Amino acid sequence: MKKIVNAITTIDNPYNPITQADLWRMYDINKGYNTCEYLARIARVSNDFTDEENDRNIDMAIDEILKYNPLGIYKKVSEIIEI
């Protein structure tokens, strides 16, 4: 079975946050973006939600960040993965 996974990144980060998460995160932190922490402040996730609900809430948070994009540096990337 395949699933589309969305993630947020910055326009200058050369790494894929889905397939190269460790390298992507190191670059992001070194630049001072702290995108994961920013996303965590916006996304409404909980252990009380299903994985599907949390995924949907994360996607909505990514879209909200992109809507306002305060620094003009964010973009969404998608990958189809096998689950």
N, CA and C atoms as an extended XYZ file, in Angstrom:
249
Properties=species:S:1:pos:R:3:atomname:S:1:resname:S:1:resid:I:1 pbc="F F F"
N         0.838       -1.176        0.000 N   MET     1
C         0.000        0.000        0.000 CA  MET     1
C         0.884        1.240        0.000 C   MET     1
N         0.437        2.260       -0.707 N   LYS     2
C         1.202        3.498       -0.803 CA  LYS     2
C         0.444        4.640       -0.148 C   LYS     2
N         1.219        5.616        0.310 N   LYS     3
C         0.650        6.761        1.006 CA  LYS     3
C         1.427        8.007        0.606 C   LYS     3
N         0.720        9.123        0.452 N   ILE     4
C         1.376       10.399        0.197 CA  ILE     4
C         1.704       11.036        1.539 C   ILE     4
N         2.972       11.405        1.703 N   VAL     5
C         3.435       12.058        2.923 CA  VAL     5
C         3.855       13.479        2.550 C   VAL     5
N         3.345       14.445        3.303 N   ASN     6
C         3.710       15.848        3.101 CA  ASN     6
C         4.630       16.297        4.218 C   ASN     6
N         5.505       17.224        3.897 N   ALA     7
C         6.410       17.793        4.897 CA  ALA     7
C         6.676       19.239        4.526 C   ALA     7
N         7.176       19.971        5.494 N   ILE     8
C         7.555       21.366        5.261 CA  ILE     8
C         9.072       21.454        5.248 C   ILE     8
N         9.583       22.350        4.432 N   THR     9
C        11.017       22.589        4.360 CA  THR     9
C        11.237       24.053        4.008 C   THR     9
N        12.479       24.434        3.925 N   THR    10
C        12.815       25.786        3.494 CA  THR    10
C        13.370       25.719        2.077 C   THR    10
N        13.264       26.823        1.376 N   ILE    11
C        13.649       26.827       -0.034 CA  ILE    11
C        15.142       26.603       -0.247 C   ILE    11
N        15.953       26.843        0.781 N   ASP    12
C        17.402       26.703        0.627 CA  ASP    12
C        17.953       25.375        1.148 C   ASP    12
N        17.114       24.572        1.793 N   ASN    13
C        17.611       23.319        2.365 CA  ASN    13
C        17.752       22.279        1.251 C   ASN    13
N        18.973       21.778        1.014 N   PRO    14
C        19.184       20.834       -0.083 CA  PRO    14
C        18.718       19.405        0.223 C   PRO    14
N        18.318       19.145        1.461 N   TYR    15
C        17.951       17.795        1.866 CA  TYR    15
C        16.431       17.621        1.908 C   TYR    15
N        16.000       16.397        1.653 N   ASN    16
C        14.584       16.065        1.674 CA  ASN    16
C        14.191       15.707        3.109 C   ASN    16
N        13.210       16.405        3.692 N   PRO    17
C        12.839       16.124        5.079 CA  PRO    17
C        12.180       14.757        5.274 C   PRO    17
N        11.721       14.154        4.198 N   ILE    18
C        11.064       12.847        4.297 CA  ILE    18
C        12.073       11.717        4.170 C   ILE    18
N        12.975       11.827        3.216 N   THR    19
C        13.915       10.730        2.955 CA  THR    19
C        15.308       10.945        3.542 C   THR    19
N        15.618       12.178        3.934 N   GLN    20
C        16.928       12.501        4.502 CA  GLN    20
C        16.746       13.301        5.790 C   GLN    20
N        15.914       12.800        6.663 N   ALA    21
C        15.469       13.553        7.843 CA  ALA    21
C        16.623       14.058        8.711 C   ALA    21
N        17.607       13.230        8.986 N   ASP    22
C        18.702       13.654        9.875 CA  ASP    22
C        19.516       14.793        9.266 C   ASP    22
N        19.887       14.645        7.994 N   LEU    23
C        20.653       15.699        7.321 CA  LEU    23
C        19.806       16.964        7.185 C   LEU    23
N        18.531       16.778        6.849 N   TRP    24
C        17.624       17.913        6.719 CA  TRP    24
C        17.529       18.681        8.038 C   TRP    24
N        17.357       17.948        9.134 N   ARG    25
C        17.192       18.596       10.445 CA  ARG    25
C        18.467       19.326       10.879 C   ARG    25
N        19.628       18.704       10.658 N   MET    26
C        20.894       19.364       11.002 CA  MET    26
C        21.045       20.683       10.245 C   MET    26
N        20.754       20.669        8.959 N   TYR    27
C        20.844       21.889        8.152 CA  TYR    27
C        19.874       22.940        8.692 C   TYR    27
N        18.644       22.526        8.960 N   ASP    28
C        17.596       23.417        9.442 CA  ASP    28
C        17.988       24.070       10.774 C   ASP    28
N        18.506       23.278       11.678 N   ILE    29
C        18.915       23.803       12.987 CA  ILE    29
C        20.122       24.737       12.845 C   ILE    29
N        21.100       24.326       12.030 N   ASN    30
C        22.291       25.161       11.832 CA  ASN    30
C        21.955       26.528       11.249 C   ASN    30
N        20.910       26.597       10.439 N   LYS    31
C        20.472       27.871        9.873 CA  LYS    31
C        19.619       28.678       10.854 C   LYS    31
N        19.226       28.045       11.964 N   GLY    32
C        18.418       28.735       12.962 CA  GLY    32
C        16.934       28.780       12.660 C   GLY    32
N        16.480       27.969       11.693 N   TYR    33
C        15.061       27.982       11.328 CA  TYR    33
C        14.190       27.270       12.367 C   TYR    33
N        14.680       26.139       12.864 N   ASN    34
C        13.923       25.346       13.840 CA  ASN    34
C        12.503       25.071       13.355 C   ASN    34
N        12.421       24.592       12.124 N   THR    35
C        11.138       24.358       11.468 CA  THR    35
C        10.292       23.332       12.203 C   THR    35
N        10.900       22.284       12.726 N   CYS    36
C        10.132       21.268       13.457 CA  CYS    36
C         9.447       21.873       14.681 C   CYS    36
N        10.164       22.717       15.377 N   GLU    37
C         9.597       23.358       16.559 CA  GLU    37
C         8.484       24.334       16.174 C   GLU    37
N         8.681       25.050       15.080 N   TYR    38
C         7.652       25.964       14.583 CA  TYR    38
C         6.394       25.188       14.212 C   TYR    38
N         6.571       24.098       13.485 N   LEU    39
C         5.435       23.256       13.102 CA  LEU    39
C         4.738       22.694       14.334 C   LEU    39
N         5.503       22.292       15.330 N   ALA    40
C         4.919       21.731       16.554 CA  ALA    40
C         4.072       22.766       17.296 C   ALA    40
N         4.437       24.032       17.205 N   ARG    41
C         3.638       25.074       17.861 CA  ARG    41
C         2.312       25.303       17.150 C   ARG    41
N         2.259       25.037       15.846 N   ILE    42
C         1.061       25.299       15.056 CA  ILE    42
C         0.152       24.069       14.980 C   ILE    42
N         0.744       22.892       14.841 N   ALA    43
C        -0.045       21.656       14.642 CA  ALA    43
C        -0.747       21.240       15.924 C   ALA    43
N        -1.975       20.832       15.779 N   ARG    44
C        -2.739       20.331       16.916 CA  ARG    44
C        -2.728       18.805       16.864 C   ARG    44
N        -1.750       18.226       17.548 N   VAL    45
C        -1.618       16.765       17.592 CA  VAL    45
C        -1.740       16.300       19.035 C   VAL    45
N        -2.154       15.054       19.173 N   SER    46
C        -2.369       14.512       20.518 CA  SER    46
C        -2.319       12.998       20.466 C   SER    46
N        -1.923       12.406       21.581 N   ASN    47
C        -1.986       10.949       21.701 CA  ASN    47
C        -3.427       10.456       21.699 C   ASN    47
N        -4.364       11.362       21.948 N   ASP    48
C        -5.776       11.009       21.931 CA  ASP    48
C        -6.330       10.896       20.519 C   ASP    48
N        -5.606       11.421       19.517 N   PHE    49
C        -6.035       11.363       18.127 CA  PHE    49
C        -5.473       10.107       17.460 C   PHE    49
N        -6.120        9.683       16.396 N   THR    50
C        -5.583        8.587       15.592 CA  THR    50
C        -4.403        9.117       14.777 C   THR    50
N        -3.609        8.210       14.233 N   ASP    51
C        -2.500        8.623       13.367 CA  ASP    51
C        -3.017        9.435       12.186 C   ASP    51
N        -4.152        9.014       11.644 N   GLU    52
C        -4.731        9.720       10.503 CA  GLU    52
C        -5.146       11.141       10.886 C   GLU    52
N        -5.729       11.302       12.056 N   GLU    53
C        -6.120       12.638       12.520 CA  GLU    53
C        -4.894       13.513       12.742 C   GLU    53
N        -3.869       12.956       13.366 N   ASN    54
C        -2.633       13.722       13.573 CA  ASN    54
C        -2.003       14.106       12.242 C   ASN    54
N        -1.958       13.181       11.288 N   ASP    55
C        -1.412       13.484        9.959 CA  ASP    55
C        -2.191       14.615        9.298 C   ASP    55
N        -3.497       14.549        9.387 N   ARG    56
C        -4.348       15.583        8.803 CA  ARG    56
C        -4.099       16.946        9.477 C   ARG    56
N        -3.958       16.934       10.794 N   ASN    57
C        -3.693       18.185       11.527 CA  ASN    57
C        -2.325       18.758       11.188 C   ASN    57
N        -1.343       17.898       11.000 N   ILE    58
C        -0.011       18.360       10.586 CA  ILE    58
C        -0.082       18.971        9.191 C   ILE    58
N        -0.803       18.317        8.277 N   ASP    59
C        -0.965       18.871        6.932 CA  ASP    59
C        -1.640       20.241        6.977 C   ASP    59
N        -2.658       20.382        7.812 N   MET    60
C        -3.344       21.670        7.939 CA  MET    60
C        -2.402       22.728        8.510 C   MET    60
N        -1.554       22.339        9.455 N   ALA    61
C        -0.591       23.282       10.035 CA  ALA    61
C         0.435       23.713        8.988 C   ALA    61
N         0.895       22.781        8.171 N   ILE    62
C         1.827       23.127        7.088 CA  ILE    62
C         1.174       24.134        6.158 C   ILE    62
N        -0.085       23.876        5.787 N   ASP    63
C        -0.794       24.806        4.903 CA  ASP    63
C        -0.954       26.177        5.549 C   ASP    63
N        -1.192       26.219        6.850 N   GLU    64
C        -1.322       27.498        7.549 CA  GLU    64
C        -0.001       28.264        7.538 C   GLU    64
N         1.097       27.557        7.802 N   ILE    65
C         2.417       28.201        7.759 CA  ILE    65
C         2.688       28.751        6.365 C   ILE    65
N         2.360       27.969        5.339 N   LEU    66
C         2.585       28.415        3.967 CA  LEU    66
C         1.690       29.590        3.599 C   LEU    66
N         0.503       29.626        4.148 N   LYS    67
C        -0.420       30.730        3.862 CA  LYS    67
C         0.166       32.063        4.325 C   LYS    67
N         0.739       32.057        5.513 N   TYR    68
C         1.289       33.294        6.068 CA  TYR    68
C         2.774       33.444        5.758 C   TYR    68
N         3.518       32.336        5.746 N   ASN    69
C         4.933       32.272        5.361 CA  ASN    69
C         5.691       33.542        5.764 C   ASN    69
N         5.803       33.791        7.061 N   PRO    70
C         6.316       35.081        7.535 CA  PRO    70
C         7.710       35.436        7.013 C   PRO    70
N         8.543       34.452        6.776 N   LEU    71
C         9.894       34.735        6.286 CA  LEU    71
C        10.022       34.544        4.777 C   LEU    71
N         8.970       34.031        4.132 N   GLY    72
C         9.020       33.776        2.695 CA  GLY    72
C         9.963       32.654        2.308 C   GLY    72
N        10.215       31.734        3.246 N   ILE    73
C        11.226       30.700        2.985 CA  ILE    73
C        10.667       29.283        2.958 C   ILE    73
N         9.402       29.111        3.296 N   TYR    74
C         8.874       27.754        3.451 CA  TYR    74
C         8.219       27.231        2.178 C   TYR    74
N         8.276       25.909        2.019 N   LYS    75
C         7.567       25.235        0.936 CA  LYS    75
C         7.180       23.833        1.416 C   LYS    75
N         6.206       23.256        0.719 N   LYS    76
C         5.747       21.904        1.040 CA  LYS    76
C         6.357       20.933        0.046 C   LYS    76
N         6.788       19.782        0.537 N   VAL    77
C         7.260       18.706       -0.326 CA  VAL    77
C         6.428       17.474       -0.027 C   VAL    77
N         6.274       16.633       -1.045 N   SER    78
C         5.481       15.410       -0.915 CA  SER    78
C         6.255       14.232       -1.479 C   SER    78
N         6.037       13.093       -0.899 N   GLU    79
C         6.630       11.839       -1.371 CA  GLU    79
C         5.567       10.762       -1.282 C   GLU    79
N         5.606        9.838       -2.207 N   ILE    80
C         4.768        8.654       -2.100 CA  ILE    80
C         5.631        7.566       -1.490 C   ILE    80
N         5.167        7.034       -0.356 N   ILE    81
C         5.955        6.007        0.326 CA  ILE    81
C         5.142        4.722        0.433 C   ILE    81
N         5.846        3.658        0.570 N   GLU    82
C         5.236        2.336        0.772 CA  GLU    82
C         5.012        2.144        2.266 C   GLU    82
N         3.790        1.754        2.641 N   ILE    83
C         3.526        1.503        4.061 CA  ILE    83
C         3.108        0.056        4.281 C   ILE    83
